[in-house]
Amino acid sequence: MLLPQDFILQMRELLGEDELHKLLEAIKGPSPTTIRINPAKADRDFLGCADAPAVPWCSEGVYLPDRPSFTLDPLFHAGAYYVQEASSMFVAHLLRQYVGDVDVTALDLCAAPGGKSTLMQSCLSAGSFLVANEIIPKRAWILRENISKWGGDNVVVTNNRPEDFRKMREMFDLILCDVPCSGEGMFRKDEGAIRDWSLQNVEMCAERQRDIIETIWPCLRPGGLMIYSTCTYNTREDEENVRWISQELGADILPCNPLPEWNVVGNLLDDDFPCCHFFPHRIQGEGFFCAILRKHGSHDSVIPLSHNSAITKQLRLLPDPLVAPQPLVATVEVDHDTALRYLRGEALILPADTPRGYVTITHHQLPLGPAKNVGNRANNLYPKEWRIRKTIP
């Protein structure tokens, strides 16, 4: 693995020679495999990982000893867990620290493929409302798939640009901006990030990040929270942008409060404000940066929203394809092999006593999707774009 010389010089200046050497060695090594359990559908015992080490900052996060074939696990498709990088799960710690059980209206602005949106669904109260947005249509379809499989009726998926939210002034109590970045923290997982990296790209990303934040900032209510995150190390995209948000847009930077044993790095600049850097030579995870800010001002109460509110009328919503055209009348439990056949899009032969009409196919009592029982077979209604294409041994 040949890293850009400018990147090495940059990290030497930020970390020093000893830390730089450790970082470079870590980037050459393997990435840990981590999943985040869906507490609404499963637990450690259910998934057979009761003894696996936990991600320190996220109670639902689990380190696996190796990487199984998630594609061939029906429980993955049922939304029992999500395959997510450990460092980015730190958002769960911030949500529990600063939001807790309060009902909020939240926006995940750059949400695909859905790791942080599904995390927010698990962390926020049942009375909260989440908009998961993705600007790129193809990625928005992937986001919708993951949101749908995770479950929950208090989230909508949108395919909008940041400027499309301008009508929603002071609409959100919480905005998560996991902004597009130069991707330094993903070097050991994505060789494409190495090829695309340059100092010019870092500068371009930093400017684009400011444009995104400045555009969406009026949508955050006074006193509301913004989580700003990247998967990069450099201070241009990280500390400098957080300082710019605070000084130019008006916000207090709140403590992240990482525990010493988490081995998380703080501010890499001399400025006295809190933030968190995750480096792969210090923790079991990829590179990640995170800060949380509170917008100046105050608001008397949380803005109540519902599925019929202004927010759903003003945005282009993507419908859930798992909603059958008529109410589901029965559930049909299937074994592992039958579940995989269903996920491949095959027709099924169901038990003779299965009612005719629309049914839900389940595995370990978790819904996989709809089918239509016509008597001698059940027509498969699992969305074509979600079907398994990998060869089953």
VOTI-373540 format. One record per residue (C-alpha): residue number from 1; x, y, z. Coordinates in nm, 4 decimals. Example, Ala and Ser with C-alpha at 12.3 -4.5 7.8 and 13.67 -1.06 7.14 Angstrom:
REM residues 2
@nr:1 u:1.2300 v:-0.4500 w:0.7800 .
@nr:2 u:1.3670 v:-0.1060 w:0.7140 .
REM end
This chain:
REM residues 393
@nr:1 u:0.0000 v:0.0000 w:0.0000 .
@nr:2 u:0.1585 v:0.3254 w:-0.1205 .
@nr:3 u:0.0247 v:0.6291 w:0.0638 .
@nr:4 u:0.0518 v:0.9836 w:-0.0782 .
@nr:5 u:0.3653 v:1.1612 w:0.0423 .
@nr:6 u:0.1681 v:1.4788 w:0.1178 .
@nr:7 u:-0.0598 v:1.2770 w:0.3453 .
@nr:8 u:0.2393 v:1.1352 w:0.5332 .
@nr:9 u:0.3890 v:1.4836 w:0.5773 .
@nr:10 u:0.0537 v:1.6150 w:0.6975 .
@nr:11 u:0.0142 v:1.3423 w:0.9580 .
@nr:12 u:0.3751 v:1.3758 w:1.0740 .
@nr:13 u:0.3093 v:1.7423 w:1.1498 .
@nr:14 u:-0.0135 v:1.6625 w:1.3353 .
@nr:15 u:0.0895 v:1.3517 w:1.5302 .
@nr:16 u:0.4684 v:1.3476 w:1.5513 .
@nr:17 u:0.7060 v:1.0785 w:1.4295 .
@nr:18 u:0.6187 v:0.8043 w:1.6804 .
@nr:19 u:0.2415 v:0.8317 w:1.6361 .
@nr:20 u:0.2828 v:0.8592 w:1.2594 .
@nr:21 u:0.4722 v:0.5281 w:1.2481 .
@nr:22 u:0.2015 v:0.3541 w:1.4510 .
@nr:23 u:-0.0727 v:0.4992 w:1.2288 .
@nr:24 u:0.0976 v:0.3871 w:0.9085 .
@nr:25 u:0.1416 v:0.0347 w:1.0472 .
@nr:26 u:-0.2248 v:0.0234 w:1.1453 .
@nr:27 u:-0.3366 v:0.1376 w:0.7996 .
@nr:28 u:-0.1452 v:-0.1562 w:0.6491 .
@nr:29 u:-0.3224 v:-0.4034 w:0.8780 .
@nr:30 u:-0.6670 v:-0.5660 w:0.8658 .
@nr:31 u:-0.9882 v:-0.3884 w:0.9600 .
@nr:32 u:-1.1964 v:-0.5246 w:1.2488 .
@nr:33 u:-1.5441 v:-0.6554 w:1.1713 .
@nr:34 u:-1.8222 v:-0.5047 w:1.3785 .
@nr:35 u:-2.1992 v:-0.5232 w:1.3805 .
@nr:36 u:-2.4596 v:-0.3195 w:1.5649 .
@nr:37 u:-2.7549 v:-0.5160 w:1.7020 .
@nr:38 u:-3.1093 v:-0.3921 w:1.6434 .
@nr:39 u:-3.2508 v:-0.3874 w:1.9996 .
@nr:40 u:-3.6054 v:-0.3931 w:1.8650 .
@nr:41 u:-3.5458 v:-0.7298 w:1.6979 .
@nr:42 u:-3.2532 v:-0.9133 w:1.8557 .
@nr:43 u:-2.9949 v:-0.9405 w:2.1314 .
@nr:44 u:-2.6539 v:-1.1027 w:2.1739 .
@nr:45 u:-2.7942 v:-1.4427 w:2.2695 .
@nr:46 u:-3.0314 v:-1.4430 w:1.9730 .
@nr:47 u:-2.7423 v:-1.3750 w:1.7340 .
@nr:48 u:-2.5042 v:-1.6183 w:1.9033 .
@nr:49 u:-2.2448 v:-1.3576 w:1.9996 .
@nr:50 u:-2.2980 v:-1.3345 w:2.3750 .
@nr:51 u:-1.9259 v:-1.3629 w:2.4502 .
@nr:52 u:-1.8020 v:-1.1285 w:2.1761 .
@nr:53 u:-1.6258 v:-0.8058 w:2.2859 .
@nr:54 u:-1.8409 v:-0.4938 w:2.2951 .
@nr:55 u:-1.7722 v:-0.1640 w:2.1216 .
@nr:56 u:-1.6887 v:0.0583 w:2.4222 .
@nr:57 u:-1.9002 v:0.3609 w:2.3261 .
@nr:58 u:-2.2050 v:0.1782 w:2.1893 .
@nr:59 u:-2.3803 v:-0.0903 w:2.3918 .
@nr:60 u:-2.5296 v:-0.2519 w:2.0810 .
@nr:61 u:-2.1933 v:-0.2718 w:1.8993 .
@nr:62 u:-2.0110 v:-0.6060 w:1.8825 .
@nr:63 u:-1.6668 v:-0.7041 w:1.7511 .
@nr:64 u:-1.6732 v:-1.0318 w:1.5574 .
@nr:65 u:-1.3729 v:-1.2677 w:1.5455 .
@nr:66 u:-1.3956 v:-1.2959 w:1.1665 .
@nr:67 u:-1.6088 v:-1.1726 w:0.8778 .
@nr:68 u:-1.8882 v:-1.4157 w:0.7877 .
@nr:69 u:-2.0924 v:-1.4024 w:0.4683 .
@nr:70 u:-2.3524 v:-1.1491 w:0.5764 .
@nr:71 u:-2.5222 v:-1.1784 w:0.2379 .
@nr:72 u:-2.6136 v:-1.5386 w:0.3155 .
@nr:73 u:-2.7518 v:-1.4662 w:0.6628 .
@nr:74 u:-3.1327 v:-1.4190 w:0.6579 .
@nr:75 u:-3.1138 v:-1.2405 w:0.9945 .
@nr:76 u:-2.9047 v:-0.9673 w:0.8329 .
@nr:77 u:-3.1728 v:-0.9152 w:0.5666 .
@nr:78 u:-3.4390 v:-0.9182 w:0.8397 .
@nr:79 u:-3.2733 v:-0.6183 w:1.0072 .
@nr:80 u:-3.1606 v:-0.8024 w:1.3206 .
@nr:81 u:-2.8275 v:-0.6228 w:1.2956 .
@nr:82 u:-2.6355 v:-0.3775 w:1.0782 .
@nr:83 u:-2.2751 v:-0.4132 w:0.9658 .
@nr:84 u:-2.1213 v:-0.0834 w:1.0782 .
@nr:85 u:-1.7716 v:0.0413 w:1.1404 .
@nr:86 u:-1.7042 v:0.0746 w:1.5153 .
@nr:87 u:-1.5711 v:0.4319 w:1.5326 .
@nr:88 u:-1.8807 v:0.5805 w:1.3698 .
@nr:89 u:-2.0958 v:0.4208 w:1.6419 .
@nr:90 u:-1.9664 v:0.6960 w:1.8723 .
@nr:91 u:-2.2675 v:0.8972 w:1.7559 .
@nr:92 u:-2.4729 v:0.6731 w:1.9869 .
@nr:93 u:-2.2752 v:0.8036 w:2.2864 .
@nr:94 u:-2.3435 v:1.1652 w:2.1880 .
@nr:95 u:-2.7141 v:1.1038 w:2.1356 .
@nr:96 u:-2.7540 v:0.9360 w:2.4726 .
@nr:97 u:-2.5480 v:1.2035 w:2.6437 .
@nr:98 u:-2.7218 v:1.5097 w:2.4986 .
@nr:99 u:-3.0656 v:1.3941 w:2.3753 .
@nr:100 u:-3.1623 v:1.1034 w:2.5986 .
@nr:101 u:-3.5337 v:1.0221 w:2.6110 .
@nr:102 u:-3.6559 v:1.3633 w:2.4907 .
@nr:103 u:-3.8747 v:1.3531 w:2.1803 .
@nr:104 u:-3.7005 v:1.5359 w:1.8961 .
@nr:105 u:-3.7387 v:1.6033 w:1.5280 .
@nr:106 u:-3.4125 v:1.4951 w:1.3665 .
@nr:107 u:-3.2456 v:1.5076 w:1.0261 .
@nr:108 u:-2.9656 v:1.2860 w:0.8999 .
@nr:109 u:-2.8645 v:1.5026 w:0.6050 .
@nr:110 u:-2.6101 v:1.2777 w:0.4285 .
@nr:111 u:-2.7543 v:0.9462 w:0.5361 .
@nr:112 u:-2.6656 v:0.6703 w:0.2862 .
@nr:113 u:-2.6074 v:0.3856 w:0.3234 .
@nr:114 u:-2.7928 v:0.4136 w:0.6540 .
@nr:115 u:-2.5589 v:0.3188 w:0.9381 .
@nr:116 u:-2.6050 v:0.6382 w:1.1357 .
@nr:117 u:-2.9764 v:0.6662 w:1.0512 .
@nr:118 u:-3.0516 v:0.3196 w:1.1869 .
@nr:119 u:-2.8342 v:0.4032 w:1.4872 .
@nr:120 u:-3.0417 v:0.7181 w:1.5450 .
@nr:121 u:-3.3614 v:0.5133 w:1.5209 .
@nr:122 u:-3.2359 v:0.2893 w:1.8011 .
@nr:123 u:-3.1105 v:0.5733 w:2.0222 .
@nr:124 u:-3.3907 v:0.8289 w:1.9874 .
@nr:125 u:-3.7189 v:0.7996 w:2.1753 .
@nr:126 u:-4.0213 v:0.6333 w:2.0191 .
@nr:127 u:-4.1903 v:0.9733 w:1.9999 .
@nr:128 u:-3.9107 v:1.1234 w:1.7928 .
@nr:129 u:-3.9294 v:1.1744 w:1.4168 .
@nr:130 u:-3.6339 v:1.1198 w:1.1821 .
@nr:131 u:-3.5786 v:1.2344 w:0.8257 .
@nr:132 u:-3.3040 v:1.0281 w:0.6576 .
@nr:133 u:-3.1896 v:1.2127 w:0.3457 .
@nr:134 u:-2.9545 v:1.1268 w:0.0610 .
@nr:135 u:-2.8879 v:1.3512 w:-0.2391 .
@nr:136 u:-2.7694 v:1.0803 w:-0.4822 .
@nr:137 u:-3.0710 v:0.8803 w:-0.6119 .
@nr:138 u:-2.8949 v:0.5429 w:-0.6373 .
@nr:139 u:-2.7627 v:0.5753 w:-0.2827 .
@nr:140 u:-3.1067 v:0.6898 w:-0.1648 .
@nr:141 u:-3.2506 v:0.3564 w:-0.2804 .
@nr:142 u:-2.9887 v:0.1731 w:-0.0742 .
@nr:143 u:-3.0727 v:0.3951 w:0.2230 .
@nr:144 u:-3.4409 v:0.3168 w:0.1842 .
@nr:145 u:-3.3669 v:-0.0558 w:0.1782 .
@nr:146 u:-3.1672 v:-0.0444 w:0.5013 .
@nr:147 u:-3.4189 v:0.1807 w:0.6773 .
@nr:148 u:-3.7065 v:-0.0440 w:0.5732 .
@nr:149 u:-3.5322 v:-0.3595 w:0.6942 .
@nr:150 u:-3.4384 v:-0.1978 w:1.0269 .
@nr:151 u:-3.8055 v:-0.1245 w:1.0960 .
@nr:152 u:-3.9905 v:0.1551 w:1.2739 .
@nr:153 u:-4.2665 v:0.3915 w:1.1684 .
@nr:154 u:-4.1140 v:0.7214 w:1.2809 .
@nr:155 u:-3.8707 v:0.7715 w:0.9922 .
@nr:156 u:-3.8999 v:0.8861 w:0.6321 .
@nr:157 u:-3.6408 v:0.8607 w:0.3557 .
@nr:158 u:-3.5906 v:1.1583 w:0.1257 .
@nr:159 u:-3.3867 v:1.2257 w:-0.1875 .
@nr:160 u:-3.3161 v:1.5979 w:-0.1630 .
@nr:161 u:-3.0405 v:1.8548 w:-0.1896 .
@nr:162 u:-2.9544 v:2.0549 w:0.1237 .
@nr:163 u:-3.1085 v:2.3673 w:-0.0322 .
@nr:164 u:-3.4412 v:2.1846 w:-0.0712 .
@nr:165 u:-3.4814 v:2.2093 w:0.3073 .
@nr:166 u:-3.4825 v:2.5912 w:0.3065 .
@nr:167 u:-3.8607 v:2.6038 w:0.3574 .
@nr:168 u:-3.8153 v:2.4156 w:0.6842 .
@nr:169 u:-3.6635 v:2.6986 w:0.8791 .
@nr:170 u:-3.5996 v:2.6068 w:1.2442 .
@nr:171 u:-3.7788 v:2.2749 w:1.1890 .
@nr:172 u:-3.5234 v:2.0361 w:1.3405 .
@nr:173 u:-3.4092 v:1.9882 w:1.6994 .
@nr:174 u:-3.1168 v:1.7725 w:1.5871 .
@nr:175 u:-2.9197 v:1.7564 w:1.2621 .
@nr:176 u:-2.6504 v:1.5002 w:1.1908 .
@nr:177 u:-2.4089 v:1.6107 w:0.9172 .
@nr:178 u:-2.1755 v:1.3243 w:0.8316 .
@nr:179 u:-2.0370 v:1.5300 w:0.5477 .
@nr:180 u:-1.8618 v:1.4030 w:0.2319 .
@nr:181 u:-1.4886 v:1.4183 w:0.2954 .
@nr:182 u:-1.1459 v:1.3226 w:0.1616 .
@nr:183 u:-1.1771 v:0.9790 w:0.3213 .
@nr:184 u:-0.8391 v:0.9525 w:0.4940 .
@nr:185 u:-0.9910 v:0.7409 w:0.7677 .
@nr:186 u:-1.0977 v:0.4762 w:0.5158 .
@nr:187 u:-0.7556 v:0.4195 w:0.3568 .
@nr:188 u:-0.7138 v:0.0625 w:0.4836 .
@nr:189 u:-1.0636 v:-0.0346 w:0.3653 .
@nr:190 u:-1.0814 v:0.1546 w:0.0382 .
@nr:191 u:-0.7867 v:0.1820 w:-0.1977 .
@nr:192 u:-0.9949 v:0.4157 w:-0.4122 .
@nr:193 u:-0.9797 v:0.6711 w:-0.1303 .
@nr:194 u:-0.5995 v:0.6574 w:-0.1527 .
@nr:195 u:-0.6010 v:0.7085 w:-0.5288 .
@nr:196 u:-0.8382 v:1.0058 w:-0.5044 .
@nr:197 u:-0.6576 v:1.1821 w:-0.2196 .
@nr:198 u:-0.4696 v:1.5071 w:-0.2717 .
@nr:199 u:-0.4197 v:1.8336 w:-0.0883 .
@nr:200 u:-0.6403 v:1.9952 w:-0.3516 .
@nr:201 u:-0.9157 v:1.7458 w:-0.2805 .
@nr:202 u:-0.8857 v:1.8150 w:0.0928 .
@nr:203 u:-0.9356 v:2.1862 w:0.0264 .
@nr:204 u:-1.2272 v:2.1202 w:-0.2083 .
@nr:205 u:-1.3936 v:1.8958 w:0.0511 .
@nr:206 u:-1.3481 v:2.1545 w:0.3271 .
@nr:207 u:-1.5169 v:2.4225 w:0.1188 .
@nr:208 u:-1.8007 v:2.1923 w:0.0183 .
@nr:209 u:-1.8546 v:2.0953 w:0.3803 .
@nr:210 u:-1.8925 v:2.4618 w:0.4779 .
@nr:211 u:-2.1410 v:2.5146 w:0.1951 .
@nr:212 u:-2.3487 v:2.2196 w:0.3166 .
@nr:213 u:-2.3486 v:2.3362 w:0.6782 .
@nr:214 u:-2.4258 v:2.6975 w:0.5908 .
@nr:215 u:-2.7172 v:2.5851 w:0.3734 .
@nr:216 u:-2.8771 v:2.3597 w:0.6346 .
@nr:217 u:-2.8002 v:2.5756 w:0.9406 .
@nr:218 u:-3.1249 v:2.7832 w:0.9241 .
@nr:219 u:-3.3219 v:2.4571 w:0.9499 .
@nr:220 u:-3.1806 v:2.3929 w:1.2992 .
@nr:221 u:-3.3895 v:2.5569 w:1.5694 .
@nr:222 u:-3.2269 v:2.7902 w:1.8242 .
@nr:223 u:-3.0882 v:2.5748 w:2.1029 .
@nr:224 u:-3.0817 v:2.2743 w:1.8709 .
@nr:225 u:-2.7942 v:2.0311 w:1.8312 .
@nr:226 u:-2.5743 v:1.9595 w:1.5312 .
@nr:227 u:-2.3402 v:1.6606 w:1.5143 .
@nr:228 u:-2.0628 v:1.7250 w:1.2637 .
@nr:229 u:-1.8587 v:1.4250 w:1.1560 .
@nr:230 u:-1.6141 v:1.3084 w:0.8899 .
@nr:231 u:-1.4093 v:0.9965 w:0.8194 .
@nr:232 u:-1.0881 v:1.1940 w:0.7818 .
@nr:233 u:-0.7982 v:1.3139 w:0.9995 .
@nr:234 u:-0.6871 v:1.6553 w:0.8729 .
@nr:235 u:-0.7725 v:1.9666 w:1.0712 .
@nr:236 u:-0.8812 v:2.1586 w:0.7613 .
@nr:237 u:-1.1933 v:1.9446 w:0.7285 .
@nr:238 u:-1.2287 v:1.8817 w:1.1003 .
@nr:239 u:-1.1251 v:2.1332 w:1.3682 .
@nr:240 u:-1.1128 v:2.4320 w:1.1362 .
@nr:241 u:-1.4636 v:2.3694 w:1.0093 .
@nr:242 u:-1.5992 v:2.3178 w:1.3594 .
@nr:243 u:-1.4392 v:2.6437 w:1.4684 .
@nr:244 u:-1.5895 v:2.8149 w:1.1619 .
@nr:245 u:-1.9381 v:2.6846 w:1.2482 .
@nr:246 u:-1.9019 v:2.8103 w:1.6032 .
@nr:247 u:-1.7673 v:3.1548 w:1.5176 .
@nr:248 u:-1.9466 v:3.2356 w:1.1923 .
@nr:249 u:-2.2834 v:3.0671 w:1.2378 .
@nr:250 u:-2.3119 v:3.0954 w:1.6156 .
@nr:251 u:-2.2840 v:2.7809 w:1.8263 .
@nr:252 u:-2.1270 v:2.6459 w:2.1429 .
@nr:253 u:-1.9022 v:2.3412 w:2.1009 .
@nr:254 u:-2.0052 v:2.0876 w:2.3618 .
@nr:255 u:-1.7799 v:1.8332 w:2.5382 .
@nr:256 u:-1.7712 v:1.4853 w:2.3865 .
@nr:257 u:-1.6613 v:1.3409 w:2.7235 .
@nr:258 u:-1.4739 v:1.0306 w:2.6028 .
@nr:259 u:-1.3459 v:0.8099 w:2.8838 .
@nr:260 u:-0.9652 v:0.7821 w:2.9121 .
@nr:261 u:-0.9727 v:0.4083 w:2.8528 .
@nr:262 u:-1.1347 v:0.4661 w:2.5140 .
@nr:263 u:-0.8007 v:0.6075 w:2.3942 .
@nr:264 u:-0.9705 v:0.8737 w:2.1803 .
@nr:265 u:-0.7622 v:1.1715 w:2.0611 .
@nr:266 u:-0.8919 v:1.5229 w:2.1213 .
@nr:267 u:-0.8234 v:1.8494 w:1.9427 .
@nr:268 u:-0.5214 v:1.8409 w:1.7101 .
@nr:269 u:-0.5002 v:2.2212 w:1.7025 .
@nr:270 u:-0.4057 v:2.4568 w:1.9823 .
@nr:271 u:-0.7607 v:2.5900 w:2.0101 .
@nr:272 u:-0.9395 v:2.5072 w:2.3308 .
@nr:273 u:-1.2534 v:2.3282 w:2.2195 .
@nr:274 u:-1.3608 v:1.9658 w:2.2538 .
@nr:275 u:-1.3822 v:1.7141 w:1.9706 .
@nr:276 u:-1.2961 v:1.3492 w:1.9136 .
@nr:277 u:-1.0522 v:1.1887 w:1.6692 .
@nr:278 u:-1.0504 v:0.8110 w:1.6252 .
@nr:279 u:-0.7261 v:0.6643 w:1.4912 .
@nr:280 u:-0.6891 v:0.2949 w:1.3979 .
@nr:281 u:-0.3606 v:0.2609 w:1.5876 .
@nr:282 u:-0.5340 v:0.3672 w:1.9110 .
@nr:283 u:-0.8742 v:0.1973 w:1.8885 .
@nr:284 u:-1.0335 v:-0.0980 w:1.7115 .
@nr:285 u:-1.1942 v:0.0930 w:1.4305 .
@nr:286 u:-1.1357 v:0.3188 w:1.1324 .
@nr:287 u:-1.0527 v:0.6882 w:1.1196 .
@nr:288 u:-1.3351 v:0.9126 w:1.2339 .
@nr:289 u:-1.3866 v:1.2685 w:1.3613 .
@nr:290 u:-1.6850 v:1.3963 w:1.5548 .
@nr:291 u:-1.7980 v:1.7142 w:1.7317 .
@nr:292 u:-2.1336 v:1.8296 w:1.8691 .
@nr:293 u:-2.2523 v:2.1907 w:1.8717 .
@nr:294 u:-2.5497 v:2.3726 w:2.0220 .
@nr:295 u:-2.6931 v:2.6577 w:1.8160 .
@nr:296 u:-2.7121 v:2.9908 w:1.9955 .
@nr:297 u:-3.0553 v:3.0929 w:2.1164 .
@nr:298 u:-3.3352 v:2.9049 w:2.2825 .
@nr:299 u:-3.6704 v:2.7546 w:2.1981 .
@nr:300 u:-3.9612 v:2.6976 w:2.4345 .
@nr:301 u:-4.0539 v:2.3505 w:2.3177 .
@nr:302 u:-3.9851 v:2.0776 w:2.0687 .
@nr:303 u:-4.1722 v:2.1179 w:1.7410 .
@nr:304 u:-4.4208 v:1.8311 w:1.7145 .
@nr:305 u:-4.4290 v:1.6471 w:1.3819 .
@nr:306 u:-4.6204 v:1.3527 w:1.2448 .
@nr:307 u:-4.6374 v:1.1594 w:0.9217 .
@nr:308 u:-4.9016 v:1.4040 w:0.7946 .
@nr:309 u:-4.7072 v:1.7133 w:0.8944 .
@nr:310 u:-4.5588 v:1.9823 w:0.6772 .
@nr:311 u:-4.2306 v:1.7989 w:0.6583 .
@nr:312 u:-4.3767 v:1.5046 w:0.4680 .
@nr:313 u:-4.5680 v:1.7354 w:0.2351 .
@nr:314 u:-4.2675 v:1.9446 w:0.1372 .
@nr:315 u:-4.0195 v:1.6652 w:0.0569 .
@nr:316 u:-4.0101 v:1.3913 w:-0.2093 .
@nr:317 u:-4.0622 v:1.0711 w:-0.0138 .
@nr:318 u:-3.9645 v:0.7222 w:-0.1303 .
@nr:319 u:-4.2389 v:0.4647 w:-0.0581 .
@nr:320 u:-4.1651 v:0.1460 w:0.1309 .
@nr:321 u:-4.1880 v:-0.1426 w:-0.1200 .
@nr:322 u:-4.2539 v:-0.3986 w:0.1547 .
@nr:323 u:-4.6032 v:-0.2567 w:0.2106 .
@nr:324 u:-4.8350 v:-0.5033 w:0.0370 .
@nr:325 u:-5.1283 v:-0.3738 w:-0.1698 .
@nr:326 u:-5.3701 v:-0.5183 w:0.0861 .
@nr:327 u:-5.3392 v:-0.6028 w:0.4568 .
@nr:328 u:-5.1234 v:-0.9038 w:0.5359 .
@nr:329 u:-5.3415 v:-1.1848 w:0.6644 .
@nr:330 u:-5.0865 v:-1.4364 w:0.7951 .
@nr:331 u:-4.7214 v:-1.4976 w:0.8707 .
@nr:332 u:-4.5365 v:-1.8046 w:0.7489 .
@nr:333 u:-4.2218 v:-1.9164 w:0.9331 .
@nr:334 u:-3.9518 v:-2.0707 w:0.7107 .
@nr:335 u:-3.6182 v:-2.2406 w:0.7757 .
@nr:336 u:-3.2753 v:-2.1082 w:0.6777 .
@nr:337 u:-3.2595 v:-2.2654 w:0.3307 .
@nr:338 u:-3.6136 v:-2.1590 w:0.2418 .
@nr:339 u:-3.5392 v:-1.8089 w:0.3657 .
@nr:340 u:-3.2423 v:-1.7865 w:0.1290 .
@nr:341 u:-3.4568 v:-1.9116 w:-0.1596 .
@nr:342 u:-3.7091 v:-1.6430 w:-0.0775 .
@nr:343 u:-3.4380 v:-1.3767 w:-0.0634 .
@nr:344 u:-3.3207 v:-1.4898 w:-0.4079 .
@nr:345 u:-3.6686 v:-1.4223 w:-0.5448 .
@nr:346 u:-3.7830 v:-1.7817 w:-0.5910 .
@nr:347 u:-4.1433 v:-1.8944 w:-0.5627 .
@nr:348 u:-4.2161 v:-2.1005 w:-0.2512 .
@nr:349 u:-4.4322 v:-2.3986 w:-0.1657 .
@nr:350 u:-4.6001 v:-2.3118 w:0.1627 .
@nr:351 u:-4.7815 v:-2.5419 w:0.4094 .
@nr:352 u:-5.1210 v:-2.6596 w:0.2903 .
@nr:353 u:-5.3047 v:-2.4747 w:0.5660 .
@nr:354 u:-5.1580 v:-2.1354 w:0.4671 .
@nr:355 u:-5.4419 v:-1.8913 w:0.3882 .
@nr:356 u:-5.4597 v:-1.7678 w:0.0333 .
@nr:357 u:-5.3655 v:-1.4108 w:-0.0367 .
@nr:358 u:-5.0886 v:-1.1914 w:0.0953 .
@nr:359 u:-4.8645 v:-1.3327 w:0.3677 .
@nr:360 u:-4.5445 v:-1.2293 w:0.5410 .
@nr:361 u:-4.2493 v:-1.4662 w:0.5203 .
@nr:362 u:-4.0618 v:-1.4830 w:0.8528 .
@nr:363 u:-3.7415 v:-1.6433 w:0.9776 .
@nr:364 u:-3.6902 v:-1.6834 w:1.3535 .
@nr:365 u:-4.0136 v:-1.4841 w:1.3817 .
@nr:366 u:-3.8585 v:-1.1809 w:1.2063 .
@nr:367 u:-4.0315 v:-1.0605 w:0.8876 .
@nr:368 u:-3.8375 v:-1.0907 w:0.5628 .
@nr:369 u:-4.1039 v:-0.9613 w:0.3256 .
@nr:370 u:-4.4328 v:-1.0308 w:0.1477 .
@nr:371 u:-4.5513 v:-1.3116 w:-0.0775 .
@nr:372 u:-4.8854 v:-1.3982 w:-0.2349 .
@nr:373 u:-5.0119 v:-1.7494 w:-0.1728 .
@nr:374 u:-5.2133 v:-1.8671 w:-0.4740 .
@nr:375 u:-5.2630 v:-2.2228 w:-0.3533 .
@nr:376 u:-5.0103 v:-2.4438 w:-0.5293 .
@nr:377 u:-4.7295 v:-2.1922 w:-0.4733 .
@nr:378 u:-4.6530 v:-1.8529 w:-0.3223 .
@nr:379 u:-4.5489 v:-1.5804 w:-0.5637 .
@nr:380 u:-4.2426 v:-1.3964 w:-0.4389 .
@nr:381 u:-4.2986 v:-1.0234 w:-0.3783 .
@nr:382 u:-3.9547 v:-0.9465 w:-0.2356 .
@nr:383 u:-3.8261 v:-0.6335 w:-0.4147 .
@nr:384 u:-3.6175 v:-0.7327 w:-0.7175 .
@nr:385 u:-3.3420 v:-0.4826 w:-0.6433 .
@nr:386 u:-3.2904 v:-0.6345 w:-0.2962 .
@nr:387 u:-3.2625 v:-0.9970 w:-0.4030 .
@nr:388 u:-2.9504 v:-1.2022 w:-0.3340 .
@nr:389 u:-2.7434 v:-1.2566 w:-0.6457 .
@nr:390 u:-2.4557 v:-1.4319 w:-0.4736 .
@nr:391 u:-2.4271 v:-1.8047 w:-0.5388 .
@nr:392 u:-2.5516 v:-2.0124 w:-0.2470 .
@nr:393 u:-2.3229 v:-2.3095 w:-0.1633 .
REM end
